[in-house]
Amino acid sequence: MPSFCRSLVAASLLLAAAFPATLHAAPRTFDGLILPYREVVVSTPVQGQIDTILVKEGDAVTAGQTLAQLTSRLESLEMLRAKVVMAKKEFDNKGSKSLFEEKIISEDEALNRRSEAEISRLQHDVAVELVAQRTIKAPADGLVVEKLRETGETVTATQPLFRLVDITQVFAQIFIRAEDLSLVEVGKTLSVRVPVLGADAVFSGTVDFIDPRVDAASGLLRVKVLIPNPAARLKAGLRAEVSL
């Protein structure tokens, strides 16, 4: 071997011994998309007319907060009627216990009054639930990004009224080939860069989900990286670059 070649080989071996990390493959970058942690379409379970809307687009809401109210006068009156009937039936049932013990009424009559009291209680519970269904509440914390109806409009059951998103944390979704599965595992910390936010817009996330299905046509599968986003700097729809 010429002396020049021997020198190159020796130099290469020395470099490999001194800097073994340089022999490793450089991190690979996968293009992806920022997705909201949760997106919810809020619908009405019953038909009715919108009486009031209590939020607007851009409002932050918490789970259980009232978003809108449908007209409920008839349902409220029915609830009051059911409450009166229930009170009367329960009073009769209490009186029948004493009458039965004193042998004034038969066991069948006492049983009928107790059954009537229980039925009236159930009817009252149904009336209360019908009133409650006309109050539209947020199913989860989030931000109102769409208000799809206005006060005075009549809506049908399951018709969407609002769209909420939660971006207190977000997903960076990428697609990788099955051959690259060895590069990811649930819980692994990855670096995510969002170019549109600037050169310093690099975030740390953890692999939250690896799709167990590989698309037969493309040979790709989904990976979702969960990223904390308390300042809401990351917006759904932004392009992201995930380094593996």
PyRosetta script that sets phi, psi and omega in degrees:
from pyrosetta import init, pose_from_sequence

init()
pose = pose_from_sequence("MPSFCRSLVAASLLLAAAFPATLHAAPRTFDGLILPYREVVVSTPVQGQIDTILVKEGDAVTAGQTLAQLTSRLESLEMLRAKVVMAKKEFDNKGSKSLFEEKIISEDEALNRRSEAEISRLQHDVAVELVAQRTIKAPADGLVVEKLRETGETVTATQPLFRLVDITQVFAQIFIRAEDLSLVEVGKTLSVRVPVLGADAVFSGTVDFIDPRVDAASGLLRVKVLIPNPAARLKAGLRAEVSL")
pose.set_psi(1, 130.1)
pose.set_omega(1, 178.7)
pose.set_phi(2, -56.5)
pose.set_psi(2, 151.1)
pose.set_omega(2, -177.7)
pose.set_phi(3, -61.2)
pose.set_psi(3, -33.5)
pose.set_omega(3, -179.6)
pose.set_phi(4, -63.5)
pose.set_psi(4, -43.2)
pose.set_omega(4, -179.9)
pose.set_phi(5, -66.7)
pose.set_psi(5, -40.2)
pose.set_omega(5, 179.4)
pose.set_phi(6, -62.2)
pose.set_psi(6, -35.5)
pose.set_omega(6, 179.2)
pose.set_phi(7, -66.0)
pose.set_psi(7, -40.9)
pose.set_omega(7, 179.2)
pose.set_phi(8, -64.5)
pose.set_psi(8, -42.2)
pose.set_omega(8, 179.4)
pose.set_phi(9, -63.5)
pose.set_psi(9, -44.3)
pose.set_omega(9, -180.0)
pose.set_phi(10, -62.4)
pose.set_psi(10, -40.7)
pose.set_omega(10, -180.0)
pose.set_phi(11, -65.3)
pose.set_psi(11, -39.7)
pose.set_omega(11, 179.6)
pose.set_phi(12, -63.8)
pose.set_psi(12, -42.0)
pose.set_omega(12, 179.5)
pose.set_phi(13, -65.2)
pose.set_psi(13, -38.9)
pose.set_omega(13, 178.4)
pose.set_phi(14, -64.7)
pose.set_psi(14, -42.0)
pose.set_omega(14, 178.9)
pose.set_phi(15, -65.2)
pose.set_psi(15, -40.1)
pose.set_omega(15, 179.7)
pose.set_phi(16, -64.4)
pose.set_psi(16, -37.5)
pose.set_omega(16, 179.3)
pose.set_phi(17, -70.7)
pose.set_psi(17, -37.2)
pose.set_omega(17, -176.8)
pose.set_phi(18, -80.1)
pose.set_psi(18, -34.8)
pose.set_omega(18, -176.4)
pose.set_phi(19, -131.1)
pose.set_psi(19, 69.6)
pose.set_omega(19, -177.3)
pose.set_phi(20, -62.5)
pose.set_psi(20, -27.5)
pose.set_omega(20, -177.0)
pose.set_phi(21, -65.7)
pose.set_psi(21, -25.3)
pose.set_omega(21, -177.3)
pose.set_phi(22, -69.9)
pose.set_psi(22, -15.3)
pose.set_omega(22, 179.4)
pose.set_phi(23, -82.2)
pose.set_psi(23, -13.1)
pose.set_omega(23, -179.5)
pose.set_phi(24, -73.9)
pose.set_psi(24, 151.7)
pose.set_omega(24, 178.5)
pose.set_phi(25, -66.1)
pose.set_psi(25, 142.8)
pose.set_omega(25, 178.5)
pose.set_phi(26, -68.2)
pose.set_psi(26, 151.3)
pose.set_omega(26, 178.5)
pose.set_phi(27, -56.8)
pose.set_psi(27, 142.0)
pose.set_omega(27, 178.1)
pose.set_phi(28, -96.3)
pose.set_psi(28, 144.7)
pose.set_omega(28, -178.2)
pose.set_phi(29, -111.7)
pose.set_psi(29, 132.7)
pose.set_omega(29, 179.7)
pose.set_phi(30, -119.7)
pose.set_psi(30, 131.0)
pose.set_omega(30, 176.7)
pose.set_phi(31, -74.6)
pose.set_psi(31, 141.0)
pose.set_omega(31, 180.0)
pose.set_phi(32, -149.0)
pose.set_psi(32, -167.2)
pose.set_omega(32, -175.4)
pose.set_phi(33, -138.7)
pose.set_psi(33, 140.3)
pose.set_omega(33, 176.0)
pose.set_phi(34, -80.7)
pose.set_psi(34, 128.3)
pose.set_omega(34, 178.7)
pose.set_phi(35, -120.5)
pose.set_psi(35, 148.9)
pose.set_omega(35, 176.3)
pose.set_phi(36, -66.9)
pose.set_psi(36, 152.3)
pose.set_omega(36, 178.4)
pose.set_phi(37, -64.9)
pose.set_psi(37, -38.7)
pose.set_omega(37, 179.5)
pose.set_phi(38, -147.2)
pose.set_psi(38, 138.0)
pose.set_omega(38, 174.6)
pose.set_phi(39, -132.6)
pose.set_psi(39, 124.6)
pose.set_omega(39, -173.0)
pose.set_phi(40, -127.6)
pose.set_psi(40, 132.3)
pose.set_omega(40, 171.6)
pose.set_phi(41, -98.9)
pose.set_psi(41, 120.5)
pose.set_omega(41, -178.0)
pose.set_phi(42, -94.6)
pose.set_psi(42, 122.0)
pose.set_omega(42, -179.3)
pose.set_phi(43, -117.8)
pose.set_psi(43, 169.8)
pose.set_omega(43, 174.9)
pose.set_phi(44, -97.5)
pose.set_psi(44, 135.8)
pose.set_omega(44, 179.4)
pose.set_phi(45, -79.3)
pose.set_psi(45, -11.4)
pose.set_omega(45, -176.8)
pose.set_phi(46, -135.0)
pose.set_psi(46, 163.3)
pose.set_omega(46, 175.9)
pose.set_phi(47, -82.9)
pose.set_psi(47, 145.0)
pose.set_omega(47, 177.4)
pose.set_phi(48, 174.2)
pose.set_psi(48, 179.9)
pose.set_omega(48, 178.4)
pose.set_phi(49, -102.9)
pose.set_psi(49, 136.0)
pose.set_omega(49, -179.7)
pose.set_phi(50, -72.9)
pose.set_psi(50, 120.6)
pose.set_omega(50, 179.6)
pose.set_phi(51, -88.6)
pose.set_psi(51, -47.0)
pose.set_omega(51, 179.3)
pose.set_phi(52, -144.8)
pose.set_psi(52, 148.3)
pose.set_omega(52, 171.2)
pose.set_phi(53, -120.0)
pose.set_psi(53, 126.3)
pose.set_omega(53, -169.9)
pose.set_phi(54, -104.5)
pose.set_psi(54, -1.0)
pose.set_omega(54, -179.8)
pose.set_phi(55, -132.9)
pose.set_psi(55, 163.8)
pose.set_omega(55, 176.4)
pose.set_phi(56, -131.0)
pose.set_psi(56, 167.8)
pose.set_omega(56, 179.1)
pose.set_phi(57, -61.2)
pose.set_psi(57, 133.9)
pose.set_omega(57, -178.1)
pose.set_phi(58, 100.7)
pose.set_psi(58, -13.6)
pose.set_omega(58, 179.9)
pose.set_phi(59, -73.8)
pose.set_psi(59, 138.1)
pose.set_omega(59, 171.9)
pose.set_phi(60, -88.6)
pose.set_psi(60, 131.5)
pose.set_omega(60, -177.8)
pose.set_phi(61, -126.2)
pose.set_psi(61, 158.5)
pose.set_omega(61, 178.3)
pose.set_phi(62, -113.1)
pose.set_psi(62, 158.3)
pose.set_omega(62, -179.9)
pose.set_phi(63, -57.3)
pose.set_psi(63, 131.1)
pose.set_omega(63, 179.9)
pose.set_phi(64, 91.8)
pose.set_psi(64, -8.6)
pose.set_omega(64, 179.2)
pose.set_phi(65, -71.3)
pose.set_psi(65, 139.4)
pose.set_omega(65, 179.4)
pose.set_phi(66, -74.2)
pose.set_psi(66, 127.2)
pose.set_omega(66, 180.0)
pose.set_phi(67, -100.1)
pose.set_psi(67, -38.5)
pose.set_omega(67, -177.7)
pose.set_phi(68, -155.9)
pose.set_psi(68, 162.2)
pose.set_omega(68, 179.8)
pose.set_phi(69, -131.6)
pose.set_psi(69, 126.7)
pose.set_omega(69, 173.1)
pose.set_phi(70, -86.5)
pose.set_psi(70, 155.3)
pose.set_omega(70, 176.3)
pose.set_phi(71, -59.3)
pose.set_psi(71, 137.6)
pose.set_omega(71, -173.4)
pose.set_phi(72, -143.5)
pose.set_psi(72, 26.3)
pose.set_omega(72, -176.6)
pose.set_phi(73, -63.1)
pose.set_psi(73, -47.9)
pose.set_omega(73, -179.0)
pose.set_phi(74, -63.4)
pose.set_psi(74, -41.8)
pose.set_omega(74, 180.0)
pose.set_phi(75, -66.1)
pose.set_psi(75, -37.0)
pose.set_omega(75, 178.9)
pose.set_phi(76, -67.2)
pose.set_psi(76, -39.6)
pose.set_omega(76, 177.8)
pose.set_phi(77, -65.1)
pose.set_psi(77, -39.4)
pose.set_omega(77, 178.0)
pose.set_phi(78, -65.2)
pose.set_psi(78, -35.5)
pose.set_omega(78, 177.6)
pose.set_phi(79, -65.2)
pose.set_psi(79, -41.3)
pose.set_omega(79, 178.2)
pose.set_phi(80, -65.5)
pose.set_psi(80, -40.5)
pose.set_omega(80, 178.4)
pose.set_phi(81, -62.5)
pose.set_psi(81, -43.9)
pose.set_omega(81, 179.7)
pose.set_phi(82, -63.9)
pose.set_psi(82, -33.5)
pose.set_omega(82, 178.8)
pose.set_phi(83, -67.0)
pose.set_psi(83, -41.4)
pose.set_omega(83, 178.5)
pose.set_phi(84, -64.9)
pose.set_psi(84, -45.1)
pose.set_omega(84, 179.5)
pose.set_phi(85, -62.0)
pose.set_psi(85, -41.5)
pose.set_omega(85, 179.9)
pose.set_phi(86, -62.7)
pose.set_psi(86, -42.3)
pose.set_omega(86, 179.1)
pose.set_phi(87, -62.1)
pose.set_psi(87, -41.6)
pose.set_omega(87, -179.8)
pose.set_phi(88, -65.8)
pose.set_psi(88, -44.7)
pose.set_omega(88, -178.9)
pose.set_phi(89, -66.0)
pose.set_psi(89, -38.0)
pose.set_omega(89, 178.4)
pose.set_phi(90, -67.9)
pose.set_psi(90, -36.7)
pose.set_omega(90, 176.3)
pose.set_phi(91, -64.2)
pose.set_psi(91, -44.5)
pose.set_omega(91, 178.8)
pose.set_phi(92, -63.1)
pose.set_psi(92, -38.0)
pose.set_omega(92, -179.0)
pose.set_phi(93, -65.9)
pose.set_psi(93, -41.4)
pose.set_omega(93, 178.2)
pose.set_phi(94, -63.7)
pose.set_psi(94, -40.6)
pose.set_omega(94, 179.0)
pose.set_phi(95, -66.9)
pose.set_psi(95, -34.4)
pose.set_omega(95, -178.1)
pose.set_phi(96, -67.3)
pose.set_psi(96, -26.5)
pose.set_omega(96, 178.5)
pose.set_phi(97, -63.8)
pose.set_psi(97, -44.5)
pose.set_omega(97, 179.1)
pose.set_phi(98, -68.2)
pose.set_psi(98, -40.1)
pose.set_omega(98, -179.8)
pose.set_phi(99, -64.8)
pose.set_psi(99, -36.8)
pose.set_omega(99, 179.3)
pose.set_phi(100, -69.1)
pose.set_psi(100, -41.1)
pose.set_omega(100, 178.6)
pose.set_phi(101, -62.7)
pose.set_psi(101, -30.4)
pose.set_omega(101, 179.2)
pose.set_phi(102, -90.5)
pose.set_psi(102, 8.7)
pose.set_omega(102, 177.8)
pose.set_phi(103, 62.8)
pose.set_psi(103, 25.6)
pose.set_omega(103, -179.4)
pose.set_phi(104, -84.6)
pose.set_psi(104, -35.3)
pose.set_omega(104, 176.4)
pose.set_phi(105, -120.0)
pose.set_psi(105, 161.6)
pose.set_omega(105, -178.4)
pose.set_phi(106, -80.5)
pose.set_psi(106, 167.2)
pose.set_omega(106, 178.1)
pose.set_phi(107, -64.8)
pose.set_psi(107, -37.4)
pose.set_omega(107, 178.8)
pose.set_phi(108, -61.8)
pose.set_psi(108, -41.9)
pose.set_omega(108, -179.6)
pose.set_phi(109, -67.2)
pose.set_psi(109, -40.0)
pose.set_omega(109, 177.4)
pose.set_phi(110, -63.4)
pose.set_psi(110, -39.3)
pose.set_omega(110, 179.0)
pose.set_phi(111, -66.8)
pose.set_psi(111, -39.1)
pose.set_omega(111, 178.8)
pose.set_phi(112, -62.1)
pose.set_psi(112, -41.7)
pose.set_omega(112, -178.9)
pose.set_phi(113, -68.3)
pose.set_psi(113, -35.5)
pose.set_omega(113, 177.4)
pose.set_phi(114, -67.7)
pose.set_psi(114, -39.3)
pose.set_omega(114, 177.8)
pose.set_phi(115, -64.8)
pose.set_psi(115, -40.9)
pose.set_omega(115, 178.4)
pose.set_phi(116, -62.1)
pose.set_psi(116, -38.3)
pose.set_omega(116, 179.2)
pose.set_phi(117, -65.5)
pose.set_psi(117, -42.1)
pose.set_omega(117, 179.6)
pose.set_phi(118, -67.1)
pose.set_psi(118, -40.2)
pose.set_omega(118, 178.5)
pose.set_phi(119, -64.5)
pose.set_psi(119, -41.5)
pose.set_omega(119, 179.9)
pose.set_phi(120, -65.1)
pose.set_psi(120, -33.7)
pose.set_omega(120, 177.5)
pose.set_phi(121, -66.6)
pose.set_psi(121, -41.7)
pose.set_omega(121, 177.4)
pose.set_phi(122, -64.7)
pose.set_psi(122, -41.3)
pose.set_omega(122, 178.8)
pose.set_phi(123, -63.0)
pose.set_psi(123, -37.2)
pose.set_omega(123, 176.8)
pose.set_phi(124, -66.3)
pose.set_psi(124, -41.6)
pose.set_omega(124, 178.6)
pose.set_phi(125, -61.7)
pose.set_psi(125, -39.5)
pose.set_omega(125, 177.5)
pose.set_phi(126, -63.1)
pose.set_psi(126, -43.3)
pose.set_omega(126, 179.7)
pose.set_phi(127, -63.1)
pose.set_psi(127, -39.9)
pose.set_omega(127, 177.9)
pose.set_phi(128, -63.4)
pose.set_psi(128, -41.6)
pose.set_omega(128, -179.6)
pose.set_phi(129, -66.1)
pose.set_psi(129, -37.8)
pose.set_omega(129, 178.8)
pose.set_phi(130, -63.8)
pose.set_psi(130, -35.8)
pose.set_omega(130, 175.8)
pose.set_phi(131, -68.7)
pose.set_psi(131, -43.1)
pose.set_omega(131, -178.2)
pose.set_phi(132, -62.9)
pose.set_psi(132, -34.5)
pose.set_omega(132, -179.5)
pose.set_phi(133, -65.3)
pose.set_psi(133, -16.0)
pose.set_omega(133, -178.7)
pose.set_phi(134, -92.8)
pose.set_psi(134, 4.0)
pose.set_omega(134, 171.6)
pose.set_phi(135, -106.1)
pose.set_psi(135, 113.7)
pose.set_omega(135, -176.2)
pose.set_phi(136, -89.1)
pose.set_psi(136, 118.8)
pose.set_omega(136, -176.3)
pose.set_phi(137, -118.2)
pose.set_psi(137, 156.4)
pose.set_omega(137, 178.5)
pose.set_phi(138, -73.1)
pose.set_psi(138, 127.4)
pose.set_omega(138, 179.8)
pose.set_phi(139, -77.3)
pose.set_psi(139, -14.5)
pose.set_omega(139, -177.8)
pose.set_phi(140, -160.2)
pose.set_psi(140, 165.6)
pose.set_omega(140, 174.5)
pose.set_phi(141, -65.5)
pose.set_psi(141, 148.3)
pose.set_omega(141, 177.7)
pose.set_phi(142, 171.5)
pose.set_psi(142, -172.7)
pose.set_omega(142, 179.4)
pose.set_phi(143, -116.6)
pose.set_psi(143, 131.7)
pose.set_omega(143, 178.2)
pose.set_phi(144, -74.5)
pose.set_psi(144, 112.1)
pose.set_omega(144, -179.6)
pose.set_phi(145, -105.6)
pose.set_psi(145, -17.0)
pose.set_omega(145, 176.7)
pose.set_phi(146, -144.9)
pose.set_psi(146, 132.4)
pose.set_omega(146, 170.8)
pose.set_phi(147, -113.9)
pose.set_psi(147, 110.1)
pose.set_omega(147, -166.4)
pose.set_phi(148, -95.0)
pose.set_psi(148, -10.0)
pose.set_omega(148, -179.4)
pose.set_phi(149, -136.5)
pose.set_psi(149, 164.4)
pose.set_omega(149, -179.5)
pose.set_phi(150, -121.6)
pose.set_psi(150, 161.0)
pose.set_omega(150, 177.7)
pose.set_phi(151, -57.6)
pose.set_psi(151, 135.6)
pose.set_omega(151, 179.2)
pose.set_phi(152, 97.3)
pose.set_psi(152, -17.6)
pose.set_omega(152, 178.8)
pose.set_phi(153, -74.1)
pose.set_psi(153, 147.0)
pose.set_omega(153, 174.3)
pose.set_phi(154, -94.9)
pose.set_psi(154, 131.7)
pose.set_omega(154, -178.1)
pose.set_phi(155, -120.4)
pose.set_psi(155, 152.1)
pose.set_omega(155, 176.8)
pose.set_phi(156, -99.2)
pose.set_psi(156, 165.8)
pose.set_omega(156, -179.7)
pose.set_phi(157, -59.3)
pose.set_psi(157, 138.4)
pose.set_omega(157, 179.9)
pose.set_phi(158, 71.1)
pose.set_psi(158, 7.6)
pose.set_omega(158, 179.3)
pose.set_phi(159, -75.7)
pose.set_psi(159, 129.1)
pose.set_omega(159, -177.7)
pose.set_phi(160, -63.3)
pose.set_psi(160, 138.8)
pose.set_omega(160, 177.6)
pose.set_phi(161, -115.3)
pose.set_psi(161, -39.1)
pose.set_omega(161, -177.1)
pose.set_phi(162, -141.3)
pose.set_psi(162, 158.0)
pose.set_omega(162, 170.5)
pose.set_phi(163, -124.8)
pose.set_psi(163, 127.2)
pose.set_omega(163, -179.8)
pose.set_phi(164, -115.5)
pose.set_psi(164, 144.3)
pose.set_omega(164, 172.4)
pose.set_phi(165, -130.6)
pose.set_psi(165, 148.1)
pose.set_omega(165, 176.3)
pose.set_phi(166, -115.6)
pose.set_psi(166, 114.5)
pose.set_omega(166, 178.9)
pose.set_phi(167, -120.7)
pose.set_psi(167, 24.2)
pose.set_omega(167, 173.1)
pose.set_phi(168, -64.0)
pose.set_psi(168, -22.9)
pose.set_omega(168, 165.6)
pose.set_phi(169, -143.3)
pose.set_psi(169, 154.6)
pose.set_omega(169, -175.0)
pose.set_phi(170, -134.9)
pose.set_psi(170, 166.5)
pose.set_omega(170, 174.3)
pose.set_phi(171, -108.4)
pose.set_psi(171, 140.0)
pose.set_omega(171, 164.4)
pose.set_phi(172, -103.3)
pose.set_psi(172, 113.1)
pose.set_omega(172, -176.8)
pose.set_phi(173, -100.9)
pose.set_psi(173, 128.4)
pose.set_omega(173, 177.5)
pose.set_phi(174, -128.7)
pose.set_psi(174, 166.1)
pose.set_omega(174, 175.5)
pose.set_phi(175, -121.5)
pose.set_psi(175, 128.5)
pose.set_omega(175, 179.8)
pose.set_phi(176, -124.5)
pose.set_psi(176, 162.6)
pose.set_omega(176, 176.3)
pose.set_phi(177, -81.8)
pose.set_psi(177, 155.5)
pose.set_omega(177, 179.6)
pose.set_phi(178, -58.3)
pose.set_psi(178, -31.1)
pose.set_omega(178, 179.9)
pose.set_phi(179, -65.5)
pose.set_psi(179, -19.2)
pose.set_omega(179, -177.7)
pose.set_phi(180, -96.1)
pose.set_psi(180, 7.9)
pose.set_omega(180, -177.9)
pose.set_phi(181, -60.4)
pose.set_psi(181, -29.2)
pose.set_omega(181, -179.1)
pose.set_phi(182, -66.0)
pose.set_psi(182, -15.3)
pose.set_omega(182, -178.3)
pose.set_phi(183, -84.3)
pose.set_psi(183, -13.7)
pose.set_omega(183, -176.0)
pose.set_phi(184, -130.1)
pose.set_psi(184, 153.4)
pose.set_omega(184, 171.3)
pose.set_phi(185, -157.0)
pose.set_psi(185, 150.5)
pose.set_omega(185, -178.6)
pose.set_phi(186, -59.8)
pose.set_psi(186, 131.5)
pose.set_omega(186, -179.6)
pose.set_phi(187, 95.9)
pose.set_psi(187, -11.5)
pose.set_omega(187, -179.2)
pose.set_phi(188, -72.0)
pose.set_psi(188, 138.4)
pose.set_omega(188, 179.0)
pose.set_phi(189, -85.1)
pose.set_psi(189, 131.0)
pose.set_omega(189, -179.2)
pose.set_phi(190, -128.1)
pose.set_psi(190, 159.2)
pose.set_omega(190, 177.1)
pose.set_phi(191, -98.0)
pose.set_psi(191, 131.8)
pose.set_omega(191, -178.5)
pose.set_phi(192, -124.4)
pose.set_psi(192, 124.4)
pose.set_omega(192, 178.9)
pose.set_phi(193, -111.3)
pose.set_psi(193, 138.3)
pose.set_omega(193, 177.9)
pose.set_phi(194, -118.1)
pose.set_psi(194, 96.8)
pose.set_omega(194, -170.8)
pose.set_phi(195, -56.3)
pose.set_psi(195, -37.6)
pose.set_omega(195, -174.2)
pose.set_phi(196, -66.0)
pose.set_psi(196, -19.4)
pose.set_omega(196, -179.5)
pose.set_phi(197, -89.6)
pose.set_psi(197, -1.9)
pose.set_omega(197, 177.9)
pose.set_phi(198, 115.8)
pose.set_psi(198, 167.6)
pose.set_omega(198, -176.0)
pose.set_phi(199, -64.5)
pose.set_psi(199, -28.1)
pose.set_omega(199, -177.5)
pose.set_phi(200, -90.1)
pose.set_psi(200, 4.3)
pose.set_omega(200, -176.0)
pose.set_phi(201, -82.2)
pose.set_psi(201, 71.5)
pose.set_omega(201, 178.3)
pose.set_phi(202, -116.3)
pose.set_psi(202, 128.0)
pose.set_omega(202, -175.0)
pose.set_phi(203, -121.7)
pose.set_psi(203, 154.0)
pose.set_omega(203, 178.2)
pose.set_phi(204, -103.4)
pose.set_psi(204, 130.8)
pose.set_omega(204, 179.3)
pose.set_phi(205, -137.8)
pose.set_psi(205, 168.4)
pose.set_omega(205, 178.5)
pose.set_phi(206, -120.4)
pose.set_psi(206, 144.1)
pose.set_omega(206, 178.0)
pose.set_phi(207, -66.1)
pose.set_psi(207, 118.4)
pose.set_omega(207, -176.3)
pose.set_phi(208, -102.6)
pose.set_psi(208, -28.3)
pose.set_omega(208, -174.5)
pose.set_phi(209, -152.7)
pose.set_psi(209, 133.1)
pose.set_omega(209, 172.2)
pose.set_phi(210, -123.0)
pose.set_psi(210, 116.5)
pose.set_omega(210, -177.2)
pose.set_phi(211, -62.9)
pose.set_psi(211, 126.4)
pose.set_omega(211, 179.5)
pose.set_phi(212, -75.4)
pose.set_psi(212, -4.3)
pose.set_omega(212, -178.5)
pose.set_phi(213, -104.2)
pose.set_psi(213, 133.6)
pose.set_omega(213, 174.2)
pose.set_phi(214, -104.1)
pose.set_psi(214, 127.5)
pose.set_omega(214, 178.8)
pose.set_phi(215, -65.4)
pose.set_psi(215, 122.0)
pose.set_omega(215, -174.8)
pose.set_phi(216, -64.1)
pose.set_psi(216, -33.5)
pose.set_omega(216, -176.5)
pose.set_phi(217, -74.9)
pose.set_psi(217, -44.0)
pose.set_omega(217, -174.7)
pose.set_phi(218, -100.6)
pose.set_psi(218, -19.4)
pose.set_omega(218, -176.2)
pose.set_phi(219, 75.3)
pose.set_psi(219, 16.2)
pose.set_omega(219, -176.6)
pose.set_phi(220, -105.8)
pose.set_psi(220, 158.1)
pose.set_omega(220, 173.5)
pose.set_phi(221, -140.3)
pose.set_psi(221, 156.5)
pose.set_omega(221, -175.4)
pose.set_phi(222, -86.1)
pose.set_psi(222, 144.1)
pose.set_omega(222, 171.4)
pose.set_phi(223, -133.2)
pose.set_psi(223, 133.0)
pose.set_omega(223, 179.9)
pose.set_phi(224, -117.8)
pose.set_psi(224, 125.9)
pose.set_omega(224, -179.5)
pose.set_phi(225, -106.8)
pose.set_psi(225, 123.8)
pose.set_omega(225, -177.5)
pose.set_phi(226, -90.3)
pose.set_psi(226, 127.7)
pose.set_omega(226, -175.5)
pose.set_phi(227, -125.3)
pose.set_psi(227, 126.0)
pose.set_omega(227, 173.3)
pose.set_phi(228, -61.5)
pose.set_psi(228, 141.5)
pose.set_omega(228, -176.4)
pose.set_phi(229, -143.9)
pose.set_psi(229, 53.2)
pose.set_omega(229, -173.7)
pose.set_phi(230, -62.7)
pose.set_psi(230, -30.2)
pose.set_omega(230, -179.7)
pose.set_phi(231, -89.1)
pose.set_psi(231, 2.3)
pose.set_omega(231, -179.7)
pose.set_phi(232, 56.8)
pose.set_psi(232, 31.9)
pose.set_omega(232, 178.9)
pose.set_phi(233, -71.7)
pose.set_psi(233, -34.5)
pose.set_omega(233, 179.0)
pose.set_phi(234, -85.4)
pose.set_psi(234, 128.7)
pose.set_omega(234, -179.5)
pose.set_phi(235, -111.2)
pose.set_psi(235, 143.6)
pose.set_omega(235, 177.8)
pose.set_phi(236, -61.3)
pose.set_psi(236, 134.9)
pose.set_omega(236, 178.9)
pose.set_phi(237, 102.5)
pose.set_psi(237, -12.8)
pose.set_omega(237, 179.0)
pose.set_phi(238, -71.9)
pose.set_psi(238, 148.0)
pose.set_omega(238, 176.6)
pose.set_phi(239, -78.8)
pose.set_psi(239, 140.9)
pose.set_omega(239, -178.8)
pose.set_phi(240, -129.6)
pose.set_psi(240, 155.1)
pose.set_omega(240, 175.5)
pose.set_phi(241, -122.8)
pose.set_psi(241, 118.5)
pose.set_omega(241, -177.2)
pose.set_phi(242, -106.0)
pose.set_psi(242, 126.3)
pose.set_omega(242, -179.2)
pose.set_phi(243, -96.5)
pose.set_psi(243, 128.1)
pose.set_omega(243, 176.2)
pose.set_phi(244, -112.1)
pose.dump_pdb("model.pdb")
